[in-house]
Amino acid sequence: MLELAATDPIVKAYLKDLQHLKGQQVVHELGLRGPFQNLLDKAARRRGWTLVPELSTYSGGKRVVPDGTVRDEYRLARGWWEAKDTSDHLAAEIQKKLKAGYPARNTIFEDTQVAVLYQDRGEAGEFALAEPVQVAGLLNRFLSHDESHEREFERAMQEFKSRIPDLAQSLSEHIAEAHKKNRKFREAFTAFVTLCRASLNPDLSEANVDEMLIQHLLTERLMRGLFRNQQFTARNVIAAQVQNVIDALASGSFSTEEFLQKLDPYYKAIEREGANLGHFTEKQDFLNSVYEQFFRRYSPNVADTHGIVYTPREIVDYMCNSVEQALKEEFGYTLASPEVVILDPCTGTGNFIINLINRIPGDALAQAYQRRLFANEVMLLPYYLASLNIEHAYYERMGEYEAFPGLCFVDTLDMAEAQQGALFTAANTERVEREKEAAITVIIGNPPLS
């Protein structure tokens, strides 16, 4: 638990900086919010959290942009901050923000004179910002909100990560035994490998598919809970085929349900945290973080080689917005223009394509989704997650499920090499061929730097 004292250097620095600005007759919000932003940033870091300015969020179905969002290491929002002008009527401004959909689970509203703390959708206290004791008290209450719940989640994540290597090894042994003794499993596995080689990559090894099954078994429950759309998961061709193989694995002496029961306390804690996230954008952040943490423990060498660190949503949003502005100002196009064909060459779990899906106007989205958006991924499980993520984003926008035909399991750099071209033609990978024939006009993404 964080316990700031009134004499803490960051409290003293805040009061000194604020007094200096007021001595310069600065009274407007943008001019005065710097000292409190610095204070909150330094206090949050001591808690192991990060202050992210101007991060959009969704509350009550509405998109809002608080001045600051405090997030933990799993990119979960733990609190918000909203600054107002000194001349504003703070109580009235707070009510306007609440009516506009701003979160009130743990939010500081302040005007450099007074801060009002809202917790659990009700006013939790008023603090005089000229008083060091009250400044420290405000931050202590803000940064310790719901602490027992957060500790439970953090403990669950740490224990989940610590058990991944041993559980993965145990699953690998069960799968190896099933290859030898379980005929139903061998048949389902062979059918799935054939599907992957025909539609994704003809060089895919059986060991690669074994790894995908292990990763799927350990994370599928978490993904299913976040998507909350059983029909969607069942209709996704890769997800359905993976589940067929898992079902066949359980047809022998091995019980997947019994095996995964060991992880039930950790799953439940993580699921409870995910259930608090109302909008898919927030769930996407959470899913990326959990997957990143999982992969670093499951296969740290692969994580380092392929750069398994996903681009934060605010950076994705900035980059997509920059592309949209450049198209408009430099070429006279919009994202809906038929001339605009976009490729994300290293899509990971699909964050850039999802952002674009949310930017393209509804009346143009179906055509763009089917013909003008492309994404490549070289790793199997991220490819699988990108498929789920992108198709669910489209489902949320359009109200219907459509497979995303622009997603390719391929190394983009290998595609560029002439000698690699025949490999995919021989395997009849229609998606890759369609992408190679497309007149790509925009490339956007954040390739791994490892």
TIGUGU-944272 format. One record per residue: residue in one letter; x, y, z of N, C-alpha, C in turn. Coordinates in steps of 0.1 Angstrom, whole numbers, padded with zeros to 4 digits, always signed. Layout:
<nodes>
AXYZXYZXYZ ...
</nodes>
This chain:
<nodes>
M+0008-0012+0000+0000+0000+0000+0009+0012+0000 L+0006+0022-0009+0013+0034-0009+0010+0044+0002 E+0020+0049+0009+0017+0059+0020+0026+0071+0018 L+0021+0081+0011+0028+0093+0009+0026+0102+0021 A+0037+0109+0026+0036+0118+0037+0035+0132+0031 A+0030+0141+0040+0028+0155+0035+0042+0162+0032 T+0052+0156+0038+0066+0162+0036+0073+0155+0024 D+0067+0147+0017+0073+0139+0006+0078+0150-0004 P+0090+0147-0010+0095+0157-0020+0086+0159-0032 I+0078+0149-0036+0070+0151-0048+0058+0160-0044 V+0053+0160-0032+0043+0169-0028+0048+0183-0027 K+0060+0185-0021+0066+0198-0020+0068+0204-0034 A+0073+0195-0043+0076+0200-0057+0063+0204-0064 Y+0052+0197-0062+0039+0200-0068+0035+0214-0063 L+0035+0217-0050+0030+0229-0044+0039+0241-0049 K+0052+0239-0050+0061+0249-0055+0059+0252-0069 D+0057+0242-0078+0055+0245-0092+0041+0251-0094 L+0031+0247-0087+0018+0253-0089+0018+0268-0084 Q+0025+0271-0073+0026+0285-0069+0033+0293-0079 H+0043+0288-0085+0051+0295-0095+0042+0299-0107 L+0034+0290-0112+0025+0293-0123+0015+0303-0119 K+0009+0301-0108-0001+0311-0103+0005+0325-0102 G+0018+0325-0098+0024+0338-0097+0026+0345-0110 Q+0025+0337-0121+0026+0342-0134+0012+0345-0140 Q+0002+0345-0131-0012+0348-0135-0018+0337-0145 V-0013+0325-0144-0018+0315-0153-0031+0309-0146 V-0042+0309-0153-0054+0304-0147-0061+0293-0155 H-0057+0291-0167-0064+0282-0176-0059+0268-0174 E-0068+0258-0178-0065+0244-0175-0052+0239-0181 L-0050+0241-0194-0038+0236-0200-0025+0242-0194 G-0026+0254-0189-0014+0260-0183-0011+0255-0169 L-0022+0251-0162-0020+0248-0148-0020+0233-0145 R-0023+0224-0155-0024+0210-0152-0011+0203-0151 G+0000+0209-0156+0013+0203-0156+0018+0198-0142 P+0017+0207-0132+0022+0202-0118+0014+0190-0113 F+0001+0190-0114-0006+0178-0109-0003+0166-0118 Q-0002+0168-0130+0002+0156-0139+0015+0150-0135 N+0025+0159-0132+0038+0154-0128+0037+0147-0114 L+0029+0153-0105+0027+0147-0092+0021+0133-0093 L+0010+0132-0101+0003+0119-0102+0012+0109-0109 D+0020+0113-0119+0028+0104-0126+0039+0098-0117 K+0045+0107-0108+0056+0102-0099+0050+0093-0088 A+0038+0097-0084+0031+0088-0073+0027+0075-0079 A+0022+0075-0091+0018+0062-0097+0030+0053-0099 R+0041+0058-0103+0053+0050-0106+0057+0043-0093 R+0056+0049-0082+0059+0043-0069+0050+0031-0066 R+0039+0031-0072+0029+0020-0070+0031+0009-0081 G+0041+0012-0091+0043+0003-0102+0033+0005-0113 W+0027+0017-0113+0017+0020-0123+0022+0031-0132 T+0014+0034-0143+0018+0044-0153+0007+0054-0156 L+0010+0066-0156+0000+0076-0160+0001+0078-0175 V-0010+0076-0182-0011+0078-0197-0020+0090-0200 P-0015+0101-0205-0023+0113-0208-0032+0110-0220 E-0044+0116-0219-0053+0116-0231-0056+0103-0237 L-0058+0093-0229-0061+0079-0234-0076+0078-0235 S-0081+0075-0247-0096+0073-0248-0100+0060-0241 T-0112+0060-0236-0118+0049-0229-0133+0048-0232 Y-0139+0038-0228-0153+0036-0230-0160+0034-0217 S-0170+0042-0214-0178+0041-0202-0193+0043-0205 G-0200+0033-0201-0215+0033-0204-0218+0034-0219 G-0209+0028-0227-0210+0027-0241-0206+0040-0248 K-0200+0050-0241-0196+0062-0247-0181+0063-0247 R-0175+0069-0258-0161+0071-0258-0158+0085-0252 V-0149+0084-0242-0145+0096-0235-0130+0097-0235 V-0124+0109-0232-0110+0110-0232-0106+0118-0219 P-0104+0112-0208-0099+0119-0196-0085+0125-0198 D-0082+0134-0190-0069+0140-0191-0058+0130-0188 G-0061+0121-0179-0051+0111-0176-0057+0098-0171 T-0051+0087-0175-0055+0073-0170-0043+0066-0164 V-0045+0062-0152-0035+0054-0145-0037+0039-0147 R-0027+0033-0153-0028+0019-0156-0017+0010-0149 D-0020-0002-0147-0011-0011-0140-0002-0018-0151 E+0006-0028-0147+0015-0035-0156+0007-0043-0167 Y-0005-0046-0164-0013-0054-0173-0022-0045-0182 R-0019-0032-0182-0026-0022-0190-0041-0021-0186 L-0044-0024-0174-0057-0022-0168-0058-0008-0162 A-0069-0001-0164-0071+0012-0158-0074+0010-0144 R-0067+0017-0135-0069+0017-0121-0075+0030-0116 G-0074+0041-0124-0080+0053-0120-0079+0064-0131 W-0086+0075-0130-0086+0085-0140-0084+0099-0133 W-0080+0108-0141-0078+0122-0136-0083+0132-0147 E-0091+0142-0142-0096+0152-0151-0094+0166-0145 A-0087+0174-0152-0084+0188-0148-0094+0198-0153 K-0097+0208-0145-0106+0219-0150-0100+0233-0147 D-0105+0243-0154-0100+0257-0151-0103+0261-0137 T-0094+0269-0132-0096+0275-0119-0109+0283-0118 S-0112+0289-0129-0124+0298-0129-0137+0290-0131 D-0136+0277-0134-0148+0268-0136-0155+0266-0123 H-0168+0263-0124-0175+0258-0112-0173+0243-0111 L-0165+0239-0102-0160+0225-0103-0172+0215-0102 A-0181+0217-0092-0192+0208-0090-0200+0206-0103 A-0203+0217-0109-0211+0217-0122-0203+0210-0133 E-0190+0212-0134-0182+0206-0144-0181+0191-0142 I-0181+0187-0129-0181+0172-0126-0194+0166-0131 Q-0205+0172-0128-0218+0166-0132-0218+0165-0148 K-0213+0175-0155-0213+0175-0169-0205+0163-0174 K-0193+0161-0168-0185+0150-0172-0191+0136-0169 L-0198+0135-0158-0204+0122-0154-0216+0119-0164 K-0223+0130-0167-0234+0128-0177-0229+0124-0191 A-0217+0129-0194-0210+0126-0207-0205+0112-0207 G-0205+0105-0196-0200+0091-0195-0186+0089-0190 Y-0180+0099-0183-0167+0098-0178-0168+0088-0166 P-0157+0080-0164-0158+0069-0154-0158+0076-0140 A-0164+0069-0130-0165+0074-0116-0161+0063-0107 R-0154+0052-0112-0150+0041-0103-0138+0046-0094 N-0129+0054-0099-0118+0059-0091-0112+0071-0099 T-0118+0083-0097-0115+0094-0106-0113+0107-0097 I-0102+0114-0100-0099+0127-0094-0104+0138-0104 F-0112+0147-0099-0116+0159-0106-0109+0171-0098 E-0101+0179-0105-0095+0190-0098-0094+0203-0106 D-0093+0214-0099-0092+0227-0105-0080+0235-0100 T-0070+0228-0094-0058+0234-0088-0061+0240-0074 Q-0073+0242-0070-0077+0246-0057-0082+0235-0049 V-0091+0228-0055-0099+0217-0048-0098+0205-0057 A-0097+0193-0051-0098+0180-0058-0110+0173-0052 V-0119+0167-0060-0130+0159-0056-0127+0145-0061 L-0127+0135-0052-0124+0122-0055-0137+0114-0056 Y-0139+0107-0067-0151+0098-0069-0146+0084-0069 Q-0152+0076-0060-0149+0062-0060-0162+0053-0059 D-0162+0043-0067-0174+0034-0068-0187+0042-0071 R-0185+0052-0080-0196+0060-0085-0203+0070-0075 G-0195+0072-0065-0200+0082-0055-0189+0091-0050 E-0192+0103-0045-0182+0112-0040-0176+0106-0028 A-0162+0105-0028-0155+0099-0017-0147+0109-0008 G-0147+0121-0013-0140+0131-0005-0136+0143-0013 E-0134+0155-0005-0130+0167-0011-0117+0171-0004 F-0107+0176-0012-0093+0178-0007-0088+0192-0011 A-0083+0200-0002-0078+0213-0005-0064+0211-0010 L-0061+0215-0022-0048+0213-0029-0037+0222-0024 A-0040+0232-0016-0030+0240-0010-0024+0234+0003 E-0030+0224+0008-0026+0218+0020-0018+0205+0018 P-0006+0204+0021+0002+0192+0019-0004+0179+0025 V-0010+0180+0036-0015+0168+0043-0027+0163+0034 Q-0035+0172+0029-0046+0168+0021-0042+0163+0007 V-0032+0169+0001-0027+0164-0012-0022+0149-0010 A-0014+0147+0001-0009+0133+0003-0021+0124+0006 G-0031+0128+0013-0042+0120+0016-0050+0116+0004 L-0052+0126-0006-0059+0123-0018-0052+0112-0026 L-0039+0114-0028-0031+0104-0036-0031+0090-0029 N-0030+0090-0016-0030+0077-0009-0043+0070-0011 R-0054+0077-0010-0068+0071-0012-0069+0066-0027 F-0065+0075-0036-0067+0072-0050-0059+0060-0054 L-0046+0059-0049-0037+0048-0054-0039+0035-0046 S-0047+0035-0035-0050+0023-0028-0064+0018-0030 H-0071+0024-0039-0085+0020-0041-0086+0005-0045 D-0095-0002-0039-0098-0016-0043-0086-0024-0042 E-0077-0021-0032-0064-0028-0032-0064-0043-0030 S-0074-0048-0022-0074-0062-0019-0078-0070-0032 H-0087-0064-0040-0091-0070-0052-0079-0070-0062 E-0072-0059-0063-0061-0059-0072-0049-0068-0068 R-0047-0069-0055-0037-0079-0050-0040-0093-0054 E-0053-0096-0053-0057-0110-0057-0055-0112-0071 F-0058-0103-0080-0055-0104-0094-0040-0105-0097 E-0032-0096-0091-0018-0097-0094-0012-0110-0089 R-0016-0115-0077-0011-0127-0072-0015-0139-0082 A-0027-0138-0087-0032-0149-0096-0023-0149-0109 M-0020-0137-0114-0012-0136-0126+0002-0141-0124 Q+0008-0137-0113+0021-0142-0110+0022-0157-0108 E+0012-0163-0102+0012-0177-0100+0009-0184-0113 F+0000-0179-0121-0003-0184-0134+0010-0185-0143 K+0017-0174-0143+0030-0173-0151+0040-0183-0145 S+0041-0184-0132+0051-0193-0126+0049-0208-0130 R+0036-0211-0132+0033-0225-0134+0033-0229-0149 I+0033-0219-0158+0033-0222-0172+0043-0232-0177 P+0056-0230-0174+0066-0240-0179+0063-0254-0176 D+0060-0257-0163+0058-0270-0158+0045-0276-0165 L+0034-0268-0166+0022-0273-0172+0024-0275-0187 A+0031-0267-0193+0034-0269-0208+0042-0282-0210 Q+0051-0284-0201+0059-0297-0203+0050-0309-0200 S+0041-0308-0190+0032-0319-0188+0023-0322-0199 L+0018-0311-0205+0009-0312-0217+0016-0318-0229 S+0029-0314-0230+0037-0319-0241+0038-0335-0240 E+0040-0339-0228+0041-0354-0226+0028-0361-0228 H+0017-0355-0224+0004-0361-0227+0001-0362-0242 I+0005-0351-0249+0003-0351-0264+0012-0361-0271 A+0024-0362-0266+0033-0372-0272+0028-0387-0270 E+0022-0389-0259+0016-0402-0256+0004-0405-0265 A-0004-0394-0267-0016-0395-0275-0012-0398-0290 H-0001-0392-0295+0003-0395-0308+0006-0410-0310 K+0010-0417-0299+0014-0431-0300+0002-0440-0298 K-0008-0436-0289-0018-0446-0284-0032-0442-0287 N-0035-0430-0292-0049-0425-0293-0052-0423-0308 R-0058-0433-0314-0061-0433-0328-0070-0421-0332 K-0080-0418-0324-0089-0407-0327-0082-0394-0327 F-0072-0392-0318-0064-0380-0317-0055-0379-0330 R-0049-0390-0334-0040-0390-0345-0048-0386-0358 E-0060-0391-0359-0068-0388-0371-0072-0373-0371 A-0076-0368-0360-0080-0353-0359-0068-0345-0361 F-0057-0349-0355-0044-0341-0356-0039-0340-0370 T-0040-0352-0377-0035-0352-0391-0044-0344-0400 A-0057-0344-0397-0066-0335-0405-0063-0321-0403 F-0060-0317-0391-0057-0303-0388-0044-0299-0394 V-0034-0307-0393-0021-0304-0399-0022-0302-0414 T-0030-0311-0420-0033-0310-0434-0039-0297-0438 L-0049-0293-0430-0056-0280-0432-0046-0269-0431 C-0038-0269-0421-0029-0258-0419-0018-0257-0430 R-0014-0269-0434-0004-0269-0445-0010-0264-0458 A-0022-0268-0461-0029-0264-0473-0033-0250-0474 S-0037-0244-0463-0043-0231-0463-0033-0220-0457 L-0023-0225-0449-0015-0215-0442+0000-0216-0447 N+0006-0228-0444+0020-0229-0447+0024-0243-0449 P+0028-0247-0461+0031-0261-0464+0043-0267-0456 D+0052-0258-0451+0063-0262-0443+0060-0264-0428 L+0048-0262-0424+0045-0263-0410+0048-0277-0404 S+0055-0277-0393+0059-0290-0388+0048-0295-0378 E+0048-0308-0375+0039-0313-0365+0043-0308-0351 A+0055-0305-0348+0060-0299-0336+0054-0285-0334 N+0053-0278-0345+0046-0264-0344+0032-0266-0340 V+0025-0276-0345+0011-0277-0342+0009-0282-0328 D+0018-0291-0323+0018-0295-0309+0019-0283-0300 E+0028-0274-0303+0029-0262-0295+0017-0253-0295 M+0010-0252-0307-0002-0245-0308-0013-0251-0299 L-0014-0264-0298-0023-0271-0290-0021-0268-0275 I-0008-0268-0271-0005-0265-0257-0009-0250-0254 Q-0005-0241-0263-0008-0227-0260-0024-0225-0260 H-0030-0232-0269-0045-0231-0269-0051-0236-0256 L-0047-0248-0252-0052-0254-0240-0051-0245-0228 L-0039-0238-0227-0036-0230-0215-0043-0216-0215 T-0047-0212-0227-0052-0198-0228-0067-0197-0233 E-0072-0208-0239-0085-0208-0246-0096-0203-0236 R-0096-0208-0224-0107-0204-0215-0107-0189-0213 L-0095-0183-0211-0094-0169-0209-0099-0161-0221 M-0096-0166-0233-0100-0159-0246-0115-0160-0247 R-0120-0172-0244-0135-0175-0246-0143-0166-0236 G-0137-0164-0224-0144-0156-0215-0144-0141-0219 L-0133-0136-0225-0133-0122-0229-0142-0120-0241 F-0142-0129-0251-0151-0127-0263-0166-0128-0260 R-0169-0137-0251-0183-0140-0247-0192-0142-0259 N-0187-0149-0269-0195-0151-0281-0192-0166-0286 Q-0199-0175-0280-0196-0189-0283-0198-0192-0298 Q-0208-0186-0304-0211-0188-0318-0199-0184-0327 F-0194-0172-0323-0182-0167-0331-0170-0177-0330 T-0167-0181-0318-0156-0190-0317-0158-0203-0324 A-0170-0208-0324-0173-0221-0331-0172-0219-0346 R-0175-0207-0351-0176-0206-0366-0162-0202-0372 N-0153-0198-0363-0140-0195-0368-0133-0208-0372 V-0128-0210-0385-0124-0223-0390-0112-0228-0382 I-0102-0219-0379-0091-0224-0371-0095-0228-0357 A-0103-0219-0350-0107-0222-0337-0114-0236-0336 A-0123-0238-0346-0131-0250-0346-0123-0262-0348 Q-0113-0261-0357-0104-0273-0360-0095-0276-0348 V-0090-0265-0341-0082-0267-0329-0090-0275-0319 Q-0103-0270-0317-0111-0277-0307-0114-0291-0310 N-0115-0294-0323-0117-0308-0327-0106-0317-0322 V-0093-0312-0324-0082-0319-0320-0081-0321-0305 I-0085-0310-0297-0085-0310-0283-0095-0320-0278 D-0107-0320-0284-0117-0330-0280-0112-0344-0283 A-0105-0347-0294-0100-0360-0296-0089-0364-0286 L-0081-0354-0282-0071-0356-0272-0077-0361-0259 A-0089-0356-0256-0096-0359-0243-0104-0372-0245 S-0104-0378-0257-0111-0391-0258-0104-0403-0253 G-0091-0401-0250-0083-0412-0244-0084-0411-0229 S-0072-0414-0223-0072-0415-0208-0069-0401-0202 F-0066-0391-0211-0063-0378-0206-0075-0369-0205 S-0078-0363-0194-0089-0354-0192-0084-0339-0192 T-0088-0332-0202-0084-0318-0202-0090-0310-0191 E-0103-0313-0188-0110-0306-0178-0103-0308-0164 E-0099-0321-0161-0093-0324-0149-0079-0317-0148 F-0072-0317-0159-0059-0311-0160-0059-0296-0157 L-0069-0290-0164-0070-0275-0162-0076-0271-0149 Q-0082-0280-0142-0088-0277-0129-0078-0271-0120 K-0065-0275-0122-0054-0270-0113-0053-0255-0115 L-0057-0250-0126-0055-0235-0129-0068-0227-0126 D-0078-0234-0121-0091-0228-0119-0091-0215-0110 P-0084-0215-0099-0083-0202-0091-0077-0191-0099 Y-0067-0193-0107-0061-0183-0114-0070-0178-0126 Y-0076-0187-0133-0085-0184-0143-0096-0175-0138 K-0102-0179-0126-0113-0171-0121-0109-0157-0117 A-0097-0155-0111-0093-0142-0108-0091-0133-0120 I-0085-0139-0131-0082-0132-0143-0096-0129-0150 E-0105-0138-0150-0118-0136-0156-0126-0125-0149 R-0125-0125-0136-0132-0114-0129-0127-0101-0133 E-0114-0100-0135-0108-0087-0139-0113-0083-0153 G-0113-0093-0162-0118-0091-0176-0132-0087-0176 A-0140-0093-0167-0155-0090-0167-0158-0076-0164 N-0149-0069-0157-0151-0055-0154-0149-0046-0166 L-0144-0051-0177-0141-0043-0189-0153-0044-0198 G-0159-0032-0200-0172-0032-0208-0170-0032-0223 H-0160-0025-0228-0158-0023-0242-0147-0032-0248 F-0149-0036-0260-0140-0046-0267-0126-0040-0267 T-0125-0027-0269-0112-0020-0270-0104-0023-0257 E-0110-0022-0245-0103-0024-0233-0100-0039-0231 K-0109-0048-0236-0106-0062-0236-0095-0066-0245 Q-0094-0059-0256-0082-0061-0265-0069-0058-0258 D-0068-0046-0251-0056-0043-0243-0053-0054-0233 F-0063-0058-0226-0061-0068-0216-0057-0082-0222 L-0063-0086-0233-0059-0098-0239-0045-0098-0244 N-0041-0087-0250-0027-0085-0255-0017-0086-0243 S-0021-0080-0232-0012-0080-0221-0010-0094-0215 V-0022-0101-0213-0021-0114-0207-0014-0124-0217 Y-0016-0123-0230-0009-0131-0239+0006-0128-0239 E+0009-0116-0239+0023-0112-0238+0030-0118-0226 Q+0024-0117-0215+0029-0122-0202+0030-0137-0203 F+0020-0144-0209+0020-0158-0210+0032-0163-0219 F+0033-0156-0231+0043-0161-0240+0057-0159-0235 R+0060-0149-0227+0073-0147-0222+0077-0158-0212 R+0067-0164-0206+0070-0175-0197+0070-0188-0205 Y+0061-0190-0214+0060-0202-0222+0072-0205-0231 S+0076-0194-0238+0087-0196-0247+0095-0183-0248 P+0104-0180-0238+0111-0167-0238+0120-0165-0250 N+0126-0176-0255+0135-0175-0267+0127-0170-0279 V+0115-0176-0282+0107-0172-0293+0102-0158-0291 A+0098-0155-0278+0093-0141-0275+0104-0131-0279 D+0116-0133-0276+0127-0124-0279+0130-0123-0294 T+0130-0135-0300+0133-0135-0315+0122-0128-0323 H+0110-0130-0319+0099-0124-0327+0093-0111-0322 G+0099-0106-0311+0094-0094-0305+0080-0094-0300 I+0077-0103-0290+0064-0105-0285+0061-0094-0275 V+0061-0081-0280+0057-0070-0271+0047-0062-0280 Y+0035-0061-0276+0025-0055-0285+0024-0040-0283 T+0022-0034-0295+0022-0019-0295+0010-0014-0287 P+0012-0005-0277+0001+0001-0269-0009+0007-0278 R-0022+0007-0274-0033+0011-0282-0032+0026-0285 E-0027+0034-0276-0026+0048-0279-0016+0051-0290 I-0005+0043-0291+0004+0045-0302-0002+0040-0315 V-0009+0029-0315-0017+0024-0326-0026+0035-0331 D-0034+0041-0322-0043+0051-0325-0037+0063-0332 Y-0025+0067-0326-0018+0078-0332-0013+0075-0346 M-0008+0063-0348-0003+0060-0362-0014+0059-0372 C-0025+0053-0368-0037+0052-0377-0042+0065-0380 N-0043+0074-0370-0048+0087-0373-0039+0095-0382 S-0026+0093-0381-0016+0100-0389-0018+0095-0404 V-0020+0082-0406-0022+0077-0419-0035+0083-0425 E-0045+0084-0417-0058+0089-0422-0056+0104-0426 Q-0049+0111-0418-0047+0126-0421-0038+0127-0434 A-0028+0119-0435-0019+0120-0446-0026+0116-0459 L-0035+0106-0459-0043+0103-0471-0051+0115-0475 K-0057+0121-0465-0066+0132-0468-0059+0144-0473 E-0048+0148-0466-0041+0161-0469-0032+0160-0481 E-0026+0148-0483-0016+0147-0494-0021+0141-0507 F-0032+0133-0505-0037+0125-0517-0052+0127-0520 G-0059+0134-0511-0073+0136-0513-0081+0124-0511 Y-0076+0114-0504-0083+0101-0502-0088+0100-0487 T-0097+0091-0485-0101+0087-0471-0099+0072-0470 L-0101+0067-0458-0100+0052-0456-0110+0045-0464 A-0121+0052-0467-0132+0045-0475-0129+0045-0490 S-0119+0053-0494-0117+0054-0509-0113+0040-0515 P-0118+0037-0526-0115+0024-0532-0100+0022-0536 E-0093+0034-0538-0079+0033-0541-0070+0030-0530 V-0075+0030-0518-0067+0028-0506-0068+0013-0502 V-0056+0007-0503-0055-0007-0500-0043-0008-0490 I-0046-0014-0478-0038-0013-0466-0032-0027-0462 L-0019-0027-0459-0013-0040-0454-0006-0037-0441 D-0009-0045-0431-0001-0046-0418+0008-0058-0420 P+0021-0056-0422+0030-0068-0425+0034-0077-0414 C+0032-0072-0401+0035-0080-0389+0024-0078-0379 T+0013-0084-0381+0001-0079-0374+0000-0083-0359 G+0008-0093-0355+0006-0098-0341-0008-0102-0339 T-0015-0096-0329-0029-0099-0326-0039-0090-0333 G-0034-0082-0343-0044-0075-0352-0047-0061-0347 N-0039-0055-0339-0044-0042-0333-0045-0031-0343 F-0037-0030-0353-0038-0020-0363-0050-0021-0372 I-0053-0034-0376-0064-0036-0385-0077-0033-0377 I-0077-0037-0364-0089-0034-0356-0092-0019-0355 N-0081-0011-0353-0082+0003-0352-0088+0009-0365 L-0083+0004-0377-0088+0008-0390-0103+0004-0392 I-0107-0007-0387-0121-0012-0388-0130-0002-0381 N-0125+0003-0370-0133+0012-0362-0133+0026-0368 R-0124+0029-0377-0124+0043-0383-0131+0043-0397 I-0132+0032-0404-0139+0032-0417-0154+0034-0415 P-0160+0043-0423-0175+0044-0422-0182+0031-0424 G-0193+0030-0417-0201+0017-0418-0205+0013-0432 D-0209+0023-0440-0214+0020-0453-0203+0016-0463 A-0190+0018-0459-0179+0013-0467-0171+0002-0461 L-0175-0002-0449-0166-0012-0441-0166-0026-0448 A-0178-0030-0452-0179-0044-0457-0170-0046-0469 Q-0170-0036-0478-0162-0037-0490-0147-0036-0487 A-0143-0027-0478-0129-0026-0474-0125-0039-0467 Y-0133-0044-0458-0130-0056-0450-0127-0068-0459 Q-0135-0069-0470-0134-0081-0479-0123-0079-0489 R-0120-0067-0493-0111-0065-0504-0099-0057-0502 R-0099-0048-0492-0088-0038-0492-0080-0037-0479 L-0082-0047-0470-0074-0047-0458-0067-0061-0458 F-0054-0060-0455-0045-0072-0455-0036-0072-0443 A-0034-0084-0437-0025-0085-0426-0017-0098-0426 N-0005-0098-0423+0004-0110-0422+0009-0113-0408 E+0010-0125-0405+0016-0129-0392+0024-0143-0394 V+0036-0144-0389+0044-0155-0391+0043-0165-0380 M+0038-0161-0368+0036-0171-0357+0022-0176-0356 L+0021-0188-0352+0008-0195-0354-0003-0190-0344 L+0001-0189-0331-0009-0185-0321-0013-0170-0322 P-0003-0161-0325-0008-0147-0328-0017-0146-0340 Y-0014-0155-0350-0023-0155-0362-0037-0159-0358 Y-0038-0169-0350-0051-0174-0345-0058-0163-0337 L-0051-0156-0328-0057-0146-0320-0061-0134-0329 A-0052-0131-0339-0056-0119-0348-0069-0122-0355 S-0071-0135-0359-0083-0139-0366-0095-0136-0356 L-0094-0141-0344-0105-0139-0334-0107-0124-0332 N-0096-0117-0329-0097-0102-0326-0104-0094-0338 I-0098-0096-0350-0103-0088-0361-0117-0091-0365 E-0121-0104-0365-0134-0108-0369-0144-0104-0358 H-0140-0104-0345-0149-0099-0335-0151-0084-0336 A-0140-0077-0339-0142-0062-0341-0152-0059-0352 Y-0151-0067-0363-0161-0065-0374-0175-0068-0369 Y-0176-0079-0362-0189-0083-0356-0195-0072-0347 E-0187-0066-0339-0192-0055-0331-0196-0043-0339 R-0189-0040-0350-0193-0029-0358-0206-0032-0367 M-0206-0044-0372-0216-0047-0383-0228-0056-0378 G-0226-0062-0366-0236-0070-0361-0237-0084-0367 E-0227-0088-0375-0227-0101-0381-0213-0106-0383 Y-0212-0119-0382-0199-0125-0383-0195-0127-0398 E-0182-0123-0401-0177-0125-0414-0162-0129-0413 A-0158-0140-0418-0144-0144-0418-0136-0133-0425 F-0124-0130-0419-0115-0119-0425-0106-0126-0436 P-0109-0123-0448-0101-0129-0459-0087-0123-0462 G-0084-0112-0455-0071-0106-0457-0060-0110-0448 L-0063-0120-0439-0053-0124-0429-0045-0136-0435 C-0032-0134-0435-0023-0145-0441-0013-0149-0431 F-0011-0163-0430+0000-0168-0422+0012-0169-0431 V+0021-0160-0430+0032-0159-0439+0042-0149-0434 D+0055-0151-0437+0065-0142-0434+0066-0131-0445 T+0063-0119-0442+0062-0109-0452+0075-0107-0460 L+0086-0108-0453+0099-0107-0460+0101-0118-0470 D+0097-0130-0466+0098-0141-0476+0089-0140-0488 M+0078-0133-0486+0069-0131-0497+0075-0122-0508 A+0084-0113-0503+0091-0104-0512+0102-0110-0520 E+0106-0122-0516+0117-0129-0523+0111-0137-0535 A+0116-0135-0546+0110-0142-0558+0110-0157-0557 Q+0121-0163-0551+0122-0177-0550+0112-0183-0541 Q+0106-0175-0532+0096-0180-0523+0082-0181-0529 G+0080-0174-0540+0066-0173-0545+0060-0186-0549 A+0067-0195-0555+0061-0208-0560+0056-0216-0548 L+0063-0214-0536+0059-0222-0525+0044-0221-0522 F+0039-0209-0521+0025-0206-0518+0016-0209-0529 T+0020-0207-0542+0012-0211-0553+0009-0226-0553 A+0020-0234-0551+0018-0248-0551+0009-0252-0540 A+0009-0245-0528+0000-0249-0517-0014-0243-0518 N-0016-0236-0529-0029-0231-0532-0034-0221-0521 T-0025-0213-0516-0029-0204-0506-0035-0191-0512 E-0048-0192-0514-0055-0181-0521-0053-0168-0515 R-0053-0167-0502-0052-0154-0495-0039-0147-0498 V-0028-0155-0498-0015-0149-0500-0014-0144-0515 E-0020-0152-0524-0019-0149-0538-0028-0136-0541 R-0039-0135-0534-0047-0123-0535-0040-0111-0530 E-0033-0112-0519-0026-0101-0514-0014-0097-0523 K-0008-0107-0529+0004-0104-0538-0001-0097-0550 E-0013-0099-0554-0019-0093-0566-0025-0079-0563 A-0027-0076-0551-0034-0063-0547-0024-0052-0549 A-0029-0040-0552-0022-0028-0554-0021-0021-0540 I-0012-0026-0532-0010-0020-0518-0006-0005-0519 T-0014+0003-0513-0010+0018-0513-0006+0023-0499 V-0009+0015-0488-0005+0020-0475+0000+0007-0467 I+0012+0009-0461+0017-0001-0452+0018+0005-0438 I+0012-0001-0429+0012+0004-0415+0014-0008-0405 G+0022-0005-0395+0024-0015-0385+0036-0012-0377 N+0040-0021-0368+0051-0019-0359+0059-0032-0359 P+0067-0035-0369+0074-0048-0370+0083-0050-0357 P+0085-0063-0353+0094-0066-0342+0108-0062-0345 L+0115-0056-0335+0128-0051-0337+0139-0060-0331 S+0135-0072-0326+0144-0081-0320+0153-0088-0331 
</nodes>
